[in-house]
Each structure stands twice: as structure tokens, then as C-alpha cells.
């Protein structure tokens, strides 16, 4: 994330609480199939060097709310992803004092 974006988010959304700024480090990985994406998620879950903090998926087409079908905002533009927030659990992260930072993987 660019520094200007971080500052704007801190001012507008987080009342300048830097501990809430999560995804300064973000990476996107593209997959040819859902099964490949699933295999990646399985490998991440077994990797002792990371801690999975949160998983958010927009792969479902719609959710049902009462009798109305509600299409999620991200899907209305055709964007489908699984967002995985992770924390690094390696000695280098501790040495660099970033072991508490949460990174984002977009799959």
C-alpha cells in the first residue's frame, strides 16, 4: 500500500490508530481453477511460518436475505477473490520488528 493511502486510511477510518492498519504488505496470486486455489489455501494452513488471522471470500454469487437476493458489492463488478490475512512467524520478522504486522494475500 502506498504511504498516501495508509495516511488517508488512518485519518478517515481508524482515527489515527496505526495498530488497525493491516495490509501495508499485499500480494495477489492468480489461479486457473478453484481446485488450485483450494490447494493453496490447504498449503497455507499447514505452513508453520505463518499464522492465518482471517479469511474472507467473495466467491459466492449471492446471499439470501429474507426473500430478496442480495448481490455483494465486490461481485457486482465481477471481482471474485479469497482474501487471506496472515502474520509471519519467522525469526527474520521478529528481527525486523514486523512480527505483529498483518499482511494480505489476495487469491
FIVO-638665 format. One line per field, with one value per atom (N, C-alpha, C, O): x, y, z negated; atom name. Coordinates in nm, 4 decimals, decimal comma, m for minus. Layout:
N
u: (X | ...) .
v: (Y | ...) .
w: (Z | ...) .
a: (CA | ...) .
% end
This chain:
107
u: (0,0850 | 0,0000 | 0,0892 | 0,1906 | 0,0535 | 0,1308 | 0,1157 | 0,0146 | 0,2169 | 0,2166 | 0,0966 | 0,0333 | 0,0650 | m0,0500 | m0,1803 | m0,2678 | m0,1931 | m0,3131 | m0,3200 | m0,4274 | m0,2067 | m0,2020 | m0,2446 | m0,3239 | m0,1920 | m0,2243 | m0,3725 | m0,4385 | m0,4249 | m0,5672 | m0,6545 | m0,7523 | m0,6190 | m0,6981 | m0,6916 | m0,7921 | m0,5723 | m0,5580 | m0,6449 | m0,7107 | m0,6454 | m0,7239 | m0,8739 | m0,9508 | m0,9158 | m1,0585 | m1,1267 | m1,2422 | m1,0567 | m1,1238 | m1,0795 | m1,1577 | m0,9551 | m0,9016 | m0,8667 | m0,8018 | m0,9083 | m0,8823 | m0,7339 | m0,6992 | m0,6485 | m0,5017 | m0,4455 | m0,3349 | m0,5207 | m0,4733 | m0,3974 | m0,4582 | m0,2644 | m0,1824 | m0,1902 | m0,1585 | m0,2316 | m0,2420 | m0,3532 | m0,3562 | m0,4440 | m0,5538 | m0,5201 | m0,5962 | m0,4077 | m0,3668 | m0,3066 | m0,1993 | m0,3752 | m0,3399 | m0,2596 | m0,1634 | m0,2950 | m0,2454 | m0,1468 | m0,1614 | m0,0476 | 0,0551 | 0,1345 | 0,1904 | 0,1384 | 0,2049 | 0,0954 | 0,0229 | 0,0851 | m0,0208 | 0,0369 | 0,1200 | m0,0088 | 0,0332 | m0,0880 | m0,1760 | m0,0925 | m0,2014 | m0,1464 | m0,0437 | m0,2164 | m0,1815 | m0,3049 | m0,4152 | m0,2852 | m0,3946 | m0,3918 | m0,2848 | m0,5104 | m0,5234 | m0,6076 | m0,6989 | m0,5758 | m0,6508 | m0,7805 | m0,8753 | m0,7849 | m0,9028 | m0,9263 | m0,8359 | m1,0481 | m1,0832 | m1,0085 | m0,9713 | m0,9867 | m0,9145 | m0,7695 | m0,7144 | m0,7083 | m0,5731 | m0,5731 | m0,4830 | m0,6735 | m0,6875 | m0,7050 | m0,6448 | m0,7864 | m0,8100 | m0,6808 | m0,6542 | m0,6007 | m0,4729 | m0,3799 | m0,3072 | m0,3817 | m0,3000 | m0,3451 | m0,2621 | m0,4760 | m0,5284 | m0,4882 | m0,4526 | m0,4939 | m0,4547 | m0,3068 | m0,2694 | m0,2222 | m0,0786 | m0,0514 | 0,0333 | m0,1228 | m0,1058 | m0,1428 | m0,0752 | m0,2503 | m0,2960 | m0,1968 | m0,1968 | m0,1123 | m0,0141 | 0,1235 | 0,2112 | 0,1427 | 0,2733 | 0,2942 | 0,2239 | 0,3899 | 0,4152 | 0,4815 | 0,4928 | 0,5255 | 0,5906 | 0,4920 | 0,5307 | 0,3631 | 0,2614 | 0,1465 | 0,1221 | 0,0780 | m0,0461 | m0,1570 | m0,1483 | m0,2596 | m0,3750 | m0,4632 | m0,5117 | m0,4828 | m0,5598 | m0,7065 | m0,7958 | m0,7308 | m0,8680 | m0,8729 | m0,7773 | m0,9854 | m1,0107 | m1,1457 | m1,2449 | m1,1478 | m1,2710 | m1,2874 | m1,1967 | m1,4015 | m1,4247 | m1,5407 | m1,6428 | m1,5231 | m1,6332 | m1,6667 | m1,7159 | m1,6402 | m1,6642 | m1,8109 | m1,8496 | m1,8933 | m2,0358 | m2,1045 | m2,0754 | m2,1959 | m2,2643 | m2,3542 | m2,3545 | m2,4300 | m2,5245 | m2,5580 | m2,5358 | m2,6112 | m2,6601 | m2,8092 | m2,8577 | m2,8807 | m3,0242 | m3,0523 | m3,0070 | m3,1269 | m3,1639 | m3,3157 | m3,3693 | m3,3850 | m3,5302 | m3,5674 | m3,5155 | m3,6579 | m3,6972 | m3,6146 | m3,6240 | m3,5339 | m3,4585 | m3,3183 | m3,2537 | m3,2732 | m3,1342 | m3,0489 | m3,0801 | m2,9415 | m2,8549 | m2,7193 | m2,6513 | m2,6813 | m2,5503 | m2,4495 | m2,4697 | m2,3412 | m2,2381 | m2,1747 | m2,1626 | m2,1343 | m2,0773 | m1,9582 | m1,9482 | m1,8671 | m1,7472 | m1,7836 | m1,7161 | m1,8909 | m1,9278 | m2,0005 | m2,0003 | m2,0625 | m2,1343 | m2,0393 | m2,0816 | m1,9106 | m1,8118 | m1,7404 | m1,6504 | m1,7792 | m1,7191 | m1,5938 | m1,5333 | m1,5539 | m1,4316 | m1,4588 | m1,5450 | m1,3862 | m1,4012 | m1,2636 | m1,1670 | m1,2565 | m1,1279 | m1,1475 | m1,2562 | m1,0404 | m1,0329 | m0,9203 | m0,8055 | m0,9532 | m0,8531 | m0,8070 | m0,8886 | m0,6765 | m0,6207 | m0,5273 | m0,4261 | m0,5626 | m0,4760 | m0,3845 | m0,4304 | m0,2539 | m0,1563 | m0,0582 | m0,0385 | 0,0014 | 0,1084 | 0,2282 | 0,2142 | 0,3451 | 0,4661 | 0,5186 | 0,5261 | 0,5546 | 0,6071 | 0,7473 | 0,7725 | 0,8376 | 0,9757 | 1,0690 | 1,0314 | 1,1908 | 1,2855 | 1,3197 | 1,3419 | 1,3242 | 1,3550 | 1,2483 | 1,2808 | 1,1216 | 1,0140 | 1,0330 | 1,0123 | 1,0721 | 1,0995 | 1,2193 | 1,2167 | 1,3236 | 1,4435 | 1,4121 | 1,4703 | 1,3211 | 1,2820 | 1,1682 | 1,1244 | 1,1206 | 1,0116 | 0,8808 | 0,8068 | 0,8526 | 0,7274 | 0,6446 | 0,5527 | 0,6768 | 0,6079 | 0,4600 | 0,3837 | 0,4181 | 0,2768 | 0,1989 | 0,0761 | 0,2682 | 0,2004 | 0,1218 | 0,1672 | 0,0049 | m0,0802 | m0,0718 | m0,0998 | m0,0325 | m0,0202 | m0,1441 | m0,2163 | m0,1678 | m0,2847 | m0,2427 | m0,1645 | m0,2962 | m0,2821 | m0,4188 | m0,5190 | m0,4227 | m0,5458 | m0,5302 | m0,4403 | m0,6182 | m0,6118 | m0,7303 | m0,7436) .
v: (m0,1172 | 0,0000 | 0,1231 | 0,1259 | 0,2228 | 0,3456 | 0,4234 | 0,4121 | 0,5013 | 0,5784 | 0,6726 | 0,6853 | 0,7379 | 0,8294 | 0,7555 | 0,8088 | 0,6331 | 0,5524 | 0,5156 | 0,5181 | 0,4817 | 0,4472 | 0,5660 | 0,5510 | 0,6830 | 0,8031 | 0,8357 | 0,8681 | 0,8272 | 0,8552 | 0,7580 | 0,7984 | 0,6299 | 0,5299 | 0,5541 | 0,5416 | 0,5890 | 0,6182 | 0,7363 | 0,7326 | 0,8416 | 0,9613 | 0,9379 | 0,9795 | 0,8712 | 0,8568 | 0,7424 | 0,7548 | 0,6319 | 0,5118 | 0,4700 | 0,4103 | 0,5003 | 0,4407 | 0,5418 | 0,5058 | 0,6667 | 0,7692 | 0,7712 | 0,7879 | 0,7538 | 0,7558 | 0,6453 | 0,6582 | 0,5378 | 0,4230 | 0,3296 | 0,2499 | 0,3398 | 0,2636 | 0,1128 | 0,0356 | 0,0700 | m0,0742 | m0,1384 | m0,2607 | m0,0591 | m0,1124 | m0,1211 | m0,1791 | m0,0644 | m0,0671 | m0,2029 | m0,2365 | m0,2816 | m0,4220 | m0,4559 | m0,5322 | m0,4032 | m0,4610 | m0,3712 | m0,3485 | m0,3210 | m0,2421 | m0,3306 | m0,2829 | m0,4580 | m0,5565 | m0,6447 | m0,7138 | m0,6409 | m0,7161 | m0,7817 | m0,7240 | m0,9027 | m0,9747 | m1,0446 | m1,0908 | m1,0523 | m1,1198 | m1,2401 | m1,2318 | m1,3521 | m1,4744 | m1,5150 | m1,5235 | m1,5400 | m1,5781 | m1,7285 | m1,7887 | m1,7890 | m1,9327 | m1,9626 | m1,8875 | m2,0736 | m2,1185 | m2,1883 | m2,1938 | m2,2423 | m2,3180 | m2,3011 | m2,2648 | m2,3279 | m2,3224 | m2,4314 | m2,4109 | m2,5460 | m2,6535 | m2,6125 | m2,6503 | m2,5364 | m2,4864 | m2,3861 | m2,3872 | m2,3001 | m2,2052 | m2,2805 | m2,2446 | m2,3834 | m2,4639 | m2,5301 | m2,5352 | m2,5807 | m2,6422 | m2,5403 | m2,5732 | m2,4184 | m2,3119 | m2,2829 | m2,2696 | m2,2730 | m2,2499 | m2,3634 | m2,3390 | m2,4859 | m2,6003 | m2,5918 | m2,6173 | m2,5555 | m2,5427 | m2,4309 | m2,4457 | m2,3191 | m2,2088 | m2,2522 | m2,2165 | m2,3294 | m2,3716 | m2,4651 | m2,4758 | m2,5327 | m2,6257 | m2,5628 | m2,6258 | m2,4403 | m2,3743 | m2,3140 | m2,2206 | m2,3668 | m2,3202 | m2,1826 | m2,1229 | m2,1310 | m1,9998 | m1,8849 | m1,7689 | m1,9170 | m1,8116 | m1,8459 | m1,9622 | m1,7428 | m1,7577 | m1,6969 | m1,5805 | m1,7733 | m1,7198 | m1,6479 | m1,7070 | m1,5197 | m1,4352 | m1,4290 | m1,4302 | m1,4223 | m1,4109 | m1,4546 | m1,4354 | m1,5136 | m1,5477 | m1,4880 | m1,5053 | m1,4174 | m1,3552 | m1,3936 | m1,3719 | m1,4500 | m1,4953 | m1,4206 | m1,3942 | m1,3870 | m1,3302 | m1,4227 | m1,3770 | m1,5521 | m1,6462 | m1,6809 | m1,7230 | m1,6648 | m1,6968 | m1,5879 | m1,4695 | m1,6275 | m1,5311 | m1,4355 | m1,3155 | m1,4870 | m1,4015 | m1,4653 | m1,5843 | m1,3836 | m1,4366 | m1,4076 | m1,3141 | m1,4864 | m1,4669 | m1,3936 | m1,4338 | m1,2866 | m1,2071 | m1,1933 | m1,1136 | m1,2720 | m1,2775 | m1,3399 | m1,4455 | m1,2744 | m1,3233 | m1,2603 | m1,3023 | m1,1600 | m1,0894 | m1,1471 | m1,1820 | m1,1563 | m1,1977 | m1,0714 | m0,9754 | m1,0733 | m0,9568 | m0,9934 | m1,0835 | m0,9244 | m0,9490 | m0,8609 | m0,7403 | m0,9218 | m0,8475 | m0,7436 | m0,7643 | m0,6308 | m0,5206 | m0,5601 | m0,5187 | m0,6397 | m0,6781 | m0,7605 | m0,7530 | m0,8399 | m0,9259 | m0,8506 | m0,8929 | m0,7397 | m0,6662 | m0,6149 | m0,5874 | m0,6017 | m0,5608 | m0,6820 | m0,6662 | m0,8022 | m0,9236 | m0,9685 | m1,0687 | m0,8974 | m0,9310 | m1,0423 | m1,0283 | m1,1516 | m1,2638 | m1,2979 | m1,3131 | m1,3096 | m1,3398 | m1,4016 | m1,3970 | m1,4594 | m1,5013 | m1,4182 | m1,4267 | m1,3392 | m1,2583 | m1,3326 | m1,3722 | m1,3512 | m1,4217 | m1,3247 | m1,2811 | m1,2923 | m1,2085 | m1,2996 | m1,3908 | m1,2735 | m1,3595 | m1,2769 | m1,1578 | m1,3421 | m1,2838 | m1,3772 | m1,4985 | m1,3220 | m1,4026 | m1,4479 | m1,3684 | m1,5741 | m1,6336 | m1,6890 | m1,8080 | m1,6008 | m1,6406 | m1,5455 | m1,4331 | m1,5919 | m1,5114 | m1,3793 | m1,2785 | m1,3787 | m1,2536 | m1,1479 | m1,0299 | m1,1877 | m1,0928 | m1,0339 | m0,9143 | m1,1175 | m1,0674 | m0,9734 | m0,8688 | m1,0103 | m0,9266 | m0,7894 | m0,6895 | m0,7838 | m0,6581 | m0,5867 | m0,4795 | m0,6467 | m0,5899 | m0,5755 | m0,4791 | m0,6719 | m0,6691 | m0,7953 | m0,8252 | m0,8687 | m0,9953 | m0,9773 | m1,0737 | m0,8568 | m0,8346 | m0,7781 | m0,7717 | m0,7374 | m0,6800 | m0,7885 | m0,9022 | m0,7516 | m0,8440 | m0,8099 | m0,6974 | m0,9100 | m0,8955 | m0,9544 | m1,0336 | m0,9157 | m0,9663 | m1,0382 | m0,9868 | m1,1580 | m1,2328 | m1,2316 | m1,2692 | m1,1891 | m1,1974 | m1,3129 | m1,3134 | m1,4113 | m1,5317 | m1,5352 | m1,6290) .
w: (0,0000 | 0,0000 | 0,0000 | m0,0698 | 0,0759 | 0,0814 | m0,0495 | m0,1188 | m0,0813 | m0,2062 | m0,2120 | m0,3168 | m0,1021 | m0,0998 | m0,1302 | m0,1985 | m0,0794 | m0,1069 | m0,2547 | m0,3149 | m0,3123 | m0,4552 | m0,5410 | m0,6340 | m0,5096 | m0,5873 | m0,5736 | m0,6724 | m0,4522 | m0,4306 | m0,5086 | m0,5715 | m0,5046 | m0,5770 | m0,7278 | m0,7978 | m0,7772 | m0,9202 | m0,9606 | m1,0646 | m0,8784 | m0,9101 | m0,8977 | m0,9844 | m0,7899 | m0,7613 | m0,8344 | m0,8751 | m0,8513 | m0,9024 | m1,0422 | m1,1162 | m1,0795 | m1,2020 | m1,3112 | m1,4093 | m1,2961 | m1,3975 | m1,4369 | m1,5539 | m1,3369 | m1,3509 | m1,4407 | m1,4932 | m1,4580 | m1,5360 | m1,4420 | m1,3705 | m1,4424 | m1,3474 | m1,3696 | m1,2790 | m1,4878 | m1,5140 | m1,4308 | m1,4174 | m1,3751 | m1,2945 | m1,1454 | m1,0679 | m1,1057 | m0,9657 | m0,9348 | m0,9851 | m0,8521 | m0,8354 | m0,7113 | m0,7198 | m0,6002 | m0,4750 | m0,4003 | m0,2802 | m0,4713 | m0,4034 | m0,3077 | m0,2090 | m0,3382 | m0,2530 | m0,1924 | m0,2640 | m0,0602 | 0,0079 | 0,1322 | 0,2024 | 0,1577 | 0,2781 | 0,3383 | 0,2657 | 0,4700 | 0,5399 | 0,6143 | 0,6817 | 0,6011 | 0,6732 | 0,7536 | 0,6996 | 0,8827 | 0,9715 | 0,9956 | 1,0050 | 1,0057 | 1,0254 | 1,1476 | 1,1818 | 1,2131 | 1,3299 | 1,2892 | 1,3676 | 1,1654 | 1,1230 | 0,9734 | 0,8981 | 0,9329 | 0,7911 | 0,7140 | 0,5985 | 0,7765 | 0,7084 | 0,6794 | 0,5760 | 0,7687 | 0,7433 | 0,6281 | 0,5441 | 0,6245 | 0,5141 | 0,3824 | 0,2812 | 0,3843 | 0,2643 | 0,2167 | 0,0966 | 0,3102 | 0,2747 | 0,2101 | 0,1164 | 0,2588 | 0,1995 | 0,0568 | m0,0331 | 0,0358 | m0,0998 | m0,1940 | m0,3092 | m0,1454 | m0,2276 | m0,2645 | m0,3790 | m0,1666 | m0,1943 | m0,2940 | m0,3821 | m0,2809 | m0,3761 | m0,5172 | m0,6137 | m0,5288 | m0,6611 | m0,7297 | m0,8523 | m0,6518 | m0,7080 | m0,7312 | m0,7903 | m0,6854 | m0,6925 | m0,8316 | m0,8703 | m0,9057 | m1,0429 | m1,0463 | m1,1533 | m0,9314 | m0,9279 | m0,9258 | m0,9399 | m0,9080 | m0,9065 | m1,0004 | m1,0325 | m1,0426 | m1,1198 | m1,0351 | m0,9958 | m1,0070 | m0,9343 | m1,0346 | m1,1311 | m1,0101 | m1,1017 | m1,0604 | m1,1451 | m0,9275 | m0,8783 | m0,7331 | m0,6580 | m0,6942 | m0,5543 | m0,5163 | m0,5871 | m0,4036 | m0,3551 | m0,2083 | m0,1280 | m0,1733 | m0,0370 | 0,0275 | m0,0361 | 0,1550 | 0,2342 | 0,3515 | 0,4546 | 0,3358 | 0,4453 | 0,4644 | 0,5734 | 0,3627 | 0,3762 | 0,4571 | 0,4398 | 0,5456 | 0,6318 | 0,5558 | 0,5832 | 0,4614 | 0,3906 | 0,2571 | 0,2348 | 0,1704 | 0,0434 | 0,0367 | 0,1003 | m0,0391 | m0,0516 | m0,1818 | m0,2890 | m0,1702 | m0,2867 | m0,2824 | m0,2055 | m0,3661 | m0,3574 | m0,2239 | m0,1878 | m0,1496 | m0,0180 | 0,0939 | 0,2093 | 0,0604 | 0,1648 | 0,1785 | 0,0797 | 0,3023 | 0,3268 | 0,3298 | 0,4002 | 0,2526 | 0,2430 | 0,3033 | 0,2543 | 0,4076 | 0,4679 | 0,3972 | 0,3830 | 0,3533 | 0,2816 | 0,3733 | 0,4941 | 0,3134 | 0,3897 | 0,4738 | 0,5893 | 0,4186 | 0,4933 | 0,6156 | 0,7182 | 0,6052 | 0,7171 | 0,8268 | 0,9424 | 0,7913 | 0,8941 | 1,0014 | 1,1137 | 0,9678 | 1,0673 | 1,1263 | 1,2089 | 1,0854 | 1,1382 | 1,0647 | 1,1026 | 0,9614 | 0,8893 | 0,7888 | 0,7021 | 0,8002 | 0,7074 | 0,6523 | 0,7271 | 0,5215 | 0,4601 | 0,3233 | 0,2657 | 0,2729 | 0,1341 | 0,0735 | 0,1172 | m0,0256 | m0,0947 | m0,2195 | m0,3027 | m0,2319 | m0,3467 | m0,4195 | m0,3646 | m0,5423 | m0,6240 | m0,7046 | m0,7734 | m0,6949 | m0,7616 | m0,8438 | m0,8196 | m0,9397 | m1,0202 | m1,0076 | m1,0230 | m0,9798 | m0,9630 | m1,0985 | m1,1922 | m1,1091 | m1,2322 | m1,2076 | m1,2260 | m1,1658 | m1,1394 | m1,2135 | m1,2469 | m1,2387 | m1,3164 | m1,2473 | m1,3145 | m1,1150 | m1,0457 | m1,0698 | m1,0826 | m1,0763 | m1,1060 | m1,2453 | m1,2661 | m1,3401 | m1,4750 | m1,4748 | m1,5396 | m1,4023 | m1,3957 | m1,3375 | m1,3798 | m1,2414 | m1,1775 | m1,2511 | m1,2092 | m1,3612 | m1,4433 | m1,3653 | m1,3849 | m1,2763 | m1,1999 | m1,2245 | m1,1481 | m1,3303 | m1,3552 | m1,3913 | m1,3847 | m1,4291 | m1,4608 | m1,3416 | m1,3461 | m1,2356 | m1,1198 | m1,0461 | m1,0332 | m0,9988 | m0,9243 | m0,7758 | m0,7342 | m0,6969 | m0,5515 | m0,4850 | m0,5456 | m0,3615 | m0,2892 | m0,1623 | m0,0823 | m0,1459 | m0,0214 | 0,0468 | m0,0139 | 0,1714 | 0,2494 | 0,3453 | 0,4294 | 0,3325 | 0,4153 | 0,5105 | 0,5892) .
a: (N | CA | C | O | N | CA | C | O | N | CA | C | O | N | CA | C | O | N | CA | C | O | N | CA | C | O | N | CA | C | O | N | CA | C | O | N | CA | C | O | N | CA | C | O | N | CA | C | O | N | CA | C | O | N | CA | C | O | N | CA | C | O | N | CA | C | O | N | CA | C | O | N | CA | C | O | N | CA | C | O | N | CA | C | O | N | CA | C | O | N | CA | C | O | N | CA | C | O | N | CA | C | O | N | CA | C | O | N | CA | C | O | N | CA | C | O | N | CA | C | O | N | CA | C | O | N | CA | C | O | N | CA | C | O | N | CA | C | O | N | CA | C | O | N | CA | C | O | N | CA | C | O | N | CA | C | O | N | CA | C | O | N | CA | C | O | N | CA | C | O | N | CA | C | O | N | CA | C | O | N | CA | C | O | N | CA | C | O | N | CA | C | O | N | CA | C | O | N | CA | C | O | N | CA | C | O | N | CA | C | O | N | CA | C | O | N | CA | C | O | N | CA | C | O | N | CA | C | O | N | CA | C | O | N | CA | C | O | N | CA | C | O | N | CA | C | O | N | CA | C | O | N | CA | C | O | N | CA | C | O | N | CA | C | O | N | CA | C | O | N | CA | C | O | N | CA | C | O | N | CA | C | O | N | CA | C | O | N | CA | C | O | N | CA | C | O | N | CA | C | O | N | CA | C | O | N | CA | C | O | N | CA | C | O | N | CA | C | O | N | CA | C | O | N | CA | C | O | N | CA | C | O | N | CA | C | O | N | CA | C | O | N | CA | C | O | N | CA | C | O | N | CA | C | O | N | CA | C | O | N | CA | C | O | N | CA | C | O | N | CA | C | O | N | CA | C | O | N | CA | C | O | N | CA | C | O | N | CA | C | O | N | CA | C | O | N | CA | C | O | N | CA | C | O | N | CA | C | O | N | CA | C | O | N | CA | C | O | N | CA | C | O | N | CA | C | O | N | CA | C | O | N | CA | C | O | N | CA | C | O | N | CA | C | O | N | CA | C | O | N | CA | C | O | N | CA | C | O | N | CA | C | O | N | CA | C | O | N | CA | C | O | N | CA | C | O | N | CA | C | O) .
% end
